[in-house]
Amino acid sequence: MKKANILIVEDENIVAKDIQYTLQKLGYNIIDICSNGEKAITSIRKKKPDLILMDIMLKGKLTGIDTVRQINKETSIPVIYLTAYADKDTLTKAKITQPHGYIIKPFKEVDIRTAVEVALYKHKKDEKVKNERDLYYSIIKNEDKNLDSSIFVKSKYQLVKVKTKEIYFIEALKDYVKINTSDKRYIVHSTMKSINEKLPGSEFSRVHRSFIVRLDKILAIEFPNIIIDHEHKYIPIGNSYKEELMNKLKLA
C-alpha cells in the first residue's frame, strides 16, 4: 500500500527533524520541510502533498493559521496543527480553518501515528462523499437546447437519470431530501442548499426552508400556501422566500 507524502512546516529545526524521523520510521514519505508560511505555500503548489503538518505558532509574516487559510483557498489538502500551547483566541481561529487534527508538543510516536492515520482516513472519506455528491446531483448541461436537463440520483445500487421537468417538488428530511415526481420518490443524501444550486433557477424556486417547487407545477396560490399539481398538495411559503417566488412568477 502506497504511503502518503507529507509536508512538515515547523520553524524549530530540531522539532522538524524529530517529526521527520518519526514519520519515516512509520513508513511515510517526507517531501519537504519548510520553516515559514511563504516557503510552505510554494512547496505545496509544486509538490502537492497528501497531508500537511503545520506549526500553529509559526514565526514570520504568516502564522500557521494564516498559511492554512491561504492553502484552503487553493486546495483541500488536510492539515494537522502542531502546537505546544495556544490561547483561546488562537484556537478559535484555528478551528475556523477546519484542521483534521492536532498534535500536542512534546509528542510521542503514538500521537503522531494516530493523528496522521485518522486525518488521512477522514480526508479519504470526505473526498469520496464529495465526489459521489458531485456525480449524483450534477445537472447535465446540454448544449442542444432541445434536450431536457436532467439530474442523476442514487436509487438503491443504481444512478437513475431524472428529467427535471418531471420533478414536482423536493422536500427536506433532516440530512436527506426527497425528490417527488409524478409516480416515484427518490431519497437522496444531500442538503437543500446543495441540490437547489444544481437545479435550473428559471424552472425551480425554493419557497420554504424545507421545500423547492417546480414553477410550472404550481396550480394556485392561497397564501400562505401554494398548491402543487400533485394530488393538490399544499406547500407553505416561507416569509424569507416569498419575494423570490413572486419575482419568478412575475407577480411582484
Secondary structure, 3 states (H helix, E strand, C coil): CCCCEEEEECCCHHHHHHHHHHHHHCCCEEEEEECCHHHHHHHHHHHCCCEEEEECCCCCCCCHHHHHHHHHHHCCCCEEEEECCCCHHHHHHHHHCCCCEEEECCCCHHHHHHHHHHHHHHHHHHHHHHHHHHHHHCECCCCCCCCCCEEEEEECCEEEEEEHHHEEEEEEECCEEEEEECCCEEEEECCHHHHHHHCCCCCEEEEECCEEEEHHHEEEEECCEEEECCCCEEEECCHHHHHHHHHHCCCC
